[in-house]
Amino acid sequence: MPATLAEAAGSAGPFPALEYVLGKSRRQGASRADGEALIRRIAGSDVPPGGMLASGFGIEPGRIGYRAAPAHMRPDRDRLLLFAGDAVRPSADDAASICTDFNRAFADDGLELHSRDGEWLLVADTPLGPDLPSLSAVAGRYLDTVIPDDAATRPWRKLLNEAQMFLYDHPVNRARETRGELPVNGLWFWGGGEVSHGPIHAGRNGTPWIISDDPLALGVGRALNAEVSAPDAVNQQMLAGADTAVIVWTDAERALLGGDVEGWLAALQRFEAIWAPVLHDLALESGRAVRLQVGGDHEFTFGSGARRRFWQSVRPLSAWIERE
């Protein structure tokens, strides 16, 4: 995580259950990945997330689907910072209003914007250029450092600028500002791919039970024809009896997208209260192996032998954070 936010971890906690799971796990190297990349690994497929989601939206094959996100662009001297996440997520009605007006304004460009269950999708007749970086790679950063200044990305820069002008005085933003909320004054697009209705198969471990409220994780579950459940509908006993279950938990990452340190700390505290004890007891009481993928340079496997790993010390959570 960004070093400026990582410093806040020293003042939080303690997180005894999570710290025990990390401290007593077997640790092995892993390739860095954001939440989106970890979710895509569930499918064991190279299908781009935009194309996968477009299929779930019922978009016809042959068009190009891109993930999309509402954003707040904040000027800093002569540069723009992008923030996203829950703080700028419109209500379903406001999202529908933005999409309807966007589609009317950009119809001649062969573009459509869709929103459903918190997920946004841009559909294009033809590719707009090289893929832009994922949302997690640009949130909290200056846009001029993440968008190449070359001819290939000119259509993207044009669309991003036009989207800002379109949203500048939109009624949704006037209402948000009246309520003291951040305006949705920009959009970000990434993860493009051709829409395909062909089958998507799970990885080598078979089709898992997916537990999440993350829109992309639910989209992957639908594409795999997997069982999906909301986190609050699942308990430890159900997990102990499952063949393979994947819990996708993105609360902390969503807070980072908005640069919300307090929201990030609150998300960690929720994980400590809700999920860390479940992982602890699944391994030590139910004998299940738990693999924790966090997106950094390591992943952790926690099993029934954790109590015997007396030589591994339990360290504070701040000691595990990898700073960018």
C-alpha positions as CSV (number, residue, x, y, z in Angstrom):
1,M,0.0,0.0,0.0
2,P,1.1,3.6,-0.4
3,A,3.7,4.6,2.2
4,T,1.7,7.6,3.3
5,L,-1.2,5.4,4.3
6,A,0.8,2.6,5.7
7,E,2.1,4.8,8.4
8,A,-1.4,4.9,9.9
9,A,-1.2,1.2,10.7
10,G,1.1,1.7,13.6
11,S,-1.7,3.5,15.5
12,A,-4.3,0.8,14.9
13,G,-5.2,-2.4,16.5
14,P,-4.4,-4.7,18.1
15,F,-5.5,-7.4,15.7
16,P,-4.8,-10.5,17.8
17,A,-6.6,-13.1,15.6
18,L,-5.3,-11.8,12.3
19,E,-1.8,-11.3,13.7
20,Y,-1.8,-14.9,15.0
21,V,-3.0,-16.3,11.6
22,L,-0.2,-14.4,9.8
23,G,2.5,-15.2,12.4
24,K,1.8,-18.9,12.5
25,S,1.3,-19.4,8.7
26,R,3.6,-20.9,6.2
27,R,4.7,-18.1,4.0
28,Q,5.7,-18.4,0.3
29,G,6.5,-16.0,-2.5
30,A,3.7,-14.6,-4.7
31,S,3.4,-12.2,-7.6
32,R,2.0,-8.8,-6.7
33,A,-1.6,-8.3,-7.7
34,D,-4.5,-6.0,-7.0
35,G,-7.9,-7.4,-6.0
36,E,-9.1,-7.6,-9.5
37,A,-6.2,-9.8,-10.6
38,L,-6.7,-12.1,-7.6
39,I,-10.4,-12.4,-8.5
40,R,-9.6,-13.2,-12.1
41,R,-7.4,-16.1,-11.0
42,I,-10.5,-17.8,-9.6
43,A,-11.7,-18.3,-13.2
44,G,-8.4,-19.7,-14.4
45,S,-9.1,-17.7,-17.6
46,D,-7.4,-15.0,-19.6
47,V,-10.8,-13.4,-20.5
48,P,-10.4,-9.7,-19.8
49,P,-12.7,-8.5,-17.0
50,G,-14.5,-6.0,-19.2
51,G,-15.4,-8.7,-21.7
52,M,-16.4,-11.1,-18.9
53,L,-18.7,-8.5,-17.2
54,A,-20.2,-7.5,-20.5
55,S,-21.4,-11.0,-21.0
56,G,-23.2,-10.8,-17.7
57,F,-24.8,-7.5,-18.7
58,G,-26.2,-9.2,-21.8
59,I,-24.1,-7.3,-24.3
60,E,-24.0,-8.8,-27.7
61,P,-20.7,-10.6,-28.8
62,G,-18.3,-8.8,-31.0
63,R,-18.3,-5.5,-29.1
64,I,-15.7,-4.3,-26.6
65,G,-16.4,-4.2,-22.9
66,Y,-14.4,-2.1,-20.5
67,R,-14.6,-1.9,-16.7
68,A,-15.7,1.6,-15.7
69,A,-15.8,3.5,-12.4
70,P,-17.1,6.9,-11.2
71,A,-14.3,9.1,-10.0
72,H,-13.5,12.3,-8.3
73,M,-10.8,14.4,-9.9
74,R,-9.1,16.8,-7.5
75,P,-6.8,19.5,-8.8
76,D,-3.4,19.8,-7.0
77,R,-1.7,22.9,-8.4
78,D,-1.7,22.2,-12.2
79,R,-2.2,18.5,-11.9
80,L,-5.1,16.1,-11.3
81,L,-5.4,13.5,-8.7
82,L,-8.0,10.7,-9.1
83,F,-10.0,9.2,-6.2
84,A,-12.6,6.5,-6.4
85,G,-14.2,4.0,-4.0
86,D,-17.3,4.2,-1.8
87,A,-17.1,7.9,-1.2
88,V,-17.9,8.7,-4.9
89,R,-20.2,5.7,-5.6
90,P,-23.6,7.1,-6.7
91,S,-26.9,5.5,-5.7
92,A,-28.6,3.2,-8.2
93,D,-30.9,6.0,-9.3
94,D,-28.1,8.5,-9.8
95,A,-26.0,5.9,-11.6
96,A,-28.9,5.2,-14.0
97,S,-29.3,9.0,-14.6
98,I,-25.6,9.4,-15.4
99,C,-25.7,6.4,-17.8
100,T,-28.8,7.5,-19.6
101,D,-27.4,11.0,-20.2
102,F,-24.0,9.7,-21.2
103,N,-25.5,7.3,-23.7
104,R,-27.5,10.1,-25.3
105,A,-24.4,12.4,-25.4
106,F,-22.0,9.7,-26.8
107,A,-24.3,7.7,-29.0
108,D,-22.6,9.0,-32.2
109,D,-19.2,7.7,-30.9
110,G,-20.5,4.1,-30.6
111,L,-20.2,4.2,-26.8
112,E,-22.6,3.1,-24.1
113,L,-22.3,3.3,-20.3
114,H,-24.1,0.7,-18.1
115,S,-24.4,0.3,-14.3
116,R,-25.8,-2.6,-12.3
117,D,-25.4,-3.6,-8.7
118,G,-22.5,-1.2,-8.2
119,E,-20.6,-2.3,-11.3
120,W,-20.0,0.0,-14.2
121,L,-19.3,-1.0,-17.8
122,L,-18.4,0.9,-20.9
123,V,-19.3,-0.7,-24.2
124,A,-17.6,0.4,-27.4
125,D,-18.0,-0.7,-31.1
126,T,-14.2,-0.7,-31.6
127,P,-11.2,-0.6,-29.2
128,L,-10.3,2.9,-28.0
129,G,-6.6,2.2,-27.7
130,P,-4.1,0.4,-25.4
131,D,-5.6,-0.6,-22.1
132,L,-5.4,2.0,-19.4
133,P,-4.0,1.0,-16.0
134,S,-6.5,-0.6,-13.5
135,L,-8.3,1.6,-11.1
136,S,-6.2,0.5,-8.1
137,A,-3.1,1.5,-10.0
138,V,-4.3,5.1,-10.6
139,A,-6.3,5.9,-7.4
140,G,-4.6,8.6,-5.4
141,R,-2.1,9.3,-8.1
142,Y,-1.5,12.1,-10.6
143,L,-3.1,11.3,-13.9
144,D,-0.3,12.6,-16.0
145,T,2.0,9.9,-14.5
146,V,-0.2,7.0,-15.4
147,I,-1.5,7.9,-18.9
148,P,1.1,7.8,-21.6
149,D,1.3,11.0,-23.7
150,D,1.4,9.4,-27.1
151,A,-0.8,9.1,-30.2
152,A,-2.1,5.6,-29.3
153,T,-3.7,6.8,-26.1
154,R,-5.1,10.1,-27.6
155,P,-8.7,8.6,-27.9
156,W,-8.6,7.8,-24.2
157,R,-7.4,11.2,-23.2
158,K,-10.1,12.8,-25.4
159,L,-12.9,10.6,-23.9
160,L,-11.7,11.2,-20.3
161,N,-11.7,15.0,-20.9
162,E,-15.1,14.9,-22.6
163,A,-16.5,12.8,-19.7
164,Q,-15.3,15.5,-17.2
165,M,-17.0,18.2,-19.2
166,F,-20.2,16.0,-19.5
167,L,-20.2,15.6,-15.7
168,Y,-19.2,19.1,-14.7
169,D,-22.7,20.5,-14.3
170,H,-24.7,17.3,-14.3
171,P,-27.9,17.3,-12.0
172,V,-26.5,14.4,-10.0
173,N,-23.5,16.4,-9.1
174,R,-25.4,19.5,-8.2
175,A,-27.5,17.4,-5.8
176,R,-24.4,15.7,-4.4
177,E,-22.7,19.0,-3.7
178,T,-25.9,20.3,-2.0
179,R,-25.7,17.3,0.3
180,G,-22.0,17.9,1.0
181,E,-20.8,14.8,-1.0
182,L,-17.9,14.6,-3.4
183,P,-19.0,15.2,-7.0
184,V,-18.6,12.5,-9.6
185,N,-16.6,14.7,-12.0
186,G,-14.8,12.0,-13.9
187,L,-14.8,8.4,-15.1
188,W,-12.1,5.8,-15.5
189,F,-12.0,2.9,-17.9
190,W,-9.8,-0.2,-18.0
191,G,-9.8,-4.0,-18.5
192,G,-11.1,-4.0,-22.0
193,G,-11.8,-7.1,-24.0
194,E,-14.1,-8.5,-26.7
195,V,-17.5,-9.7,-25.4
196,S,-17.7,-13.5,-25.6
197,H,-20.5,-15.8,-24.6
198,G,-18.3,-18.8,-24.7
199,P,-17.9,-21.0,-21.6
200,I,-15.4,-20.0,-18.9
201,H,-13.9,-22.8,-16.9
202,A,-12.5,-22.7,-13.4
203,G,-8.9,-23.3,-12.6
204,R,-7.3,-26.6,-11.7
205,N,-9.0,-26.8,-8.3
206,G,-12.5,-26.9,-9.8
207,T,-15.4,-24.6,-9.5
208,P,-15.4,-23.0,-6.0
209,W,-18.1,-21.6,-3.8
210,I,-17.7,-17.8,-4.1
211,I,-18.6,-15.7,-1.0
212,S,-18.5,-11.9,-1.7
213,D,-20.3,-8.7,-2.3
214,D,-17.7,-7.6,-4.8
215,P,-19.4,-7.1,-8.3
216,L,-16.5,-8.5,-10.3
217,A,-16.3,-11.6,-8.0
218,L,-20.1,-12.1,-8.5
219,G,-19.6,-11.7,-12.2
220,V,-16.9,-14.3,-12.3
221,G,-19.2,-16.6,-10.2
222,R,-22.0,-16.2,-12.8
223,A,-19.6,-16.8,-15.7
224,L,-18.4,-20.0,-14.0
225,N,-22.0,-21.1,-13.1
226,A,-20.7,-21.3,-9.5
227,E,-22.6,-21.1,-6.3
228,V,-22.4,-17.5,-4.9
229,S,-23.4,-16.2,-1.5
230,A,-23.4,-12.9,0.4
231,P,-20.9,-12.8,3.3
232,D,-23.6,-12.3,5.9
233,A,-25.4,-15.5,4.7
234,V,-22.4,-17.7,5.6
235,N,-21.2,-19.1,8.9
236,Q,-18.2,-21.2,10.0
237,Q,-20.1,-24.5,10.0
238,M,-21.1,-24.0,6.4
239,L,-17.5,-23.2,5.4
240,A,-16.1,-26.2,7.3
241,G,-18.3,-28.5,5.3
242,A,-17.5,-27.0,1.9
243,D,-15.2,-28.6,-0.7
244,T,-13.6,-25.4,-1.8
245,A,-14.7,-21.9,-0.8
246,V,-13.3,-18.6,-1.9
247,I,-14.0,-15.5,0.3
248,V,-13.4,-12.3,-1.7
249,W,-13.1,-9.4,0.7
250,T,-12.3,-6.0,-0.8
251,D,-13.5,-3.5,1.8
252,A,-10.0,-2.3,2.7
253,E,-9.0,-1.9,-1.0
254,R,-12.1,0.1,-1.7
255,A,-11.1,2.5,1.1
256,L,-7.6,2.9,-0.4
257,L,-9.2,3.8,-3.8
258,G,-10.6,6.9,-2.1
259,G,-7.5,7.7,0.0
260,D,-9.6,7.1,3.1
261,V,-7.2,6.1,5.9
262,E,-9.9,6.0,8.5
263,G,-12.1,3.8,6.3
264,W,-9.1,1.5,5.7
265,L,-8.5,1.1,9.4
266,A,-12.2,0.5,10.1
267,A,-12.2,-2.2,7.4
268,L,-9.3,-3.9,9.1
269,Q,-11.1,-3.8,12.4
270,R,-14.2,-5.4,10.7
271,F,-12.0,-8.1,9.3
272,E,-10.5,-8.7,12.7
273,A,-14.0,-9.0,14.3
274,I,-15.7,-11.0,11.6
275,W,-13.3,-13.0,9.4
276,A,-10.0,-13.5,11.2
277,P,-11.6,-15.6,14.0
278,V,-13.4,-17.7,11.4
279,L,-10.1,-18.4,9.6
280,H,-8.4,-19.2,12.9
281,D,-11.1,-21.7,13.9
282,L,-11.5,-23.3,10.5
283,A,-7.9,-24.4,10.7
284,L,-7.4,-25.2,14.4
285,E,-10.9,-26.6,15.1
286,S,-12.2,-27.9,11.8
287,G,-8.8,-29.0,10.3
288,R,-9.3,-27.1,7.1
289,A,-6.4,-25.5,5.2
290,V,-6.7,-21.7,4.8
291,R,-4.8,-19.9,2.1
292,L,-4.7,-16.1,2.5
293,Q,-3.9,-14.1,-0.7
294,V,-3.2,-10.5,0.1
295,G,-1.9,-9.2,-3.2
296,G,1.7,-8.5,-2.0
297,D,4.9,-10.4,-2.4
298,H,3.8,-13.3,-0.1
299,E,0.8,-15.5,0.5
300,F,0.0,-17.4,3.7
301,T,-1.2,-20.9,4.4
302,F,-2.6,-21.5,7.8
303,G,-3.4,-25.1,8.9
304,S,-4.0,-27.3,11.9
305,G,-0.2,-27.5,12.7
306,A,-0.1,-23.8,13.5
307,R,0.1,-24.4,17.3
308,R,3.3,-26.5,16.8
309,R,5.0,-23.7,15.0
310,F,6.5,-22.3,18.3
311,W,9.5,-20.8,16.6
312,Q,7.4,-18.4,14.6
313,S,6.6,-15.2,16.5
314,V,3.4,-13.3,16.3
315,R,4.2,-9.8,15.2
316,P,2.0,-6.6,14.9
317,L,0.1,-6.1,11.7
318,S,2.2,-3.1,10.9
319,A,5.2,-5.4,10.5
320,W,3.6,-7.2,7.6
321,I,2.6,-4.2,5.5
322,E,4.5,-3.8,2.2
323,R,4.9,-0.2,1.3
324,E,5.0,1.1,-2.3
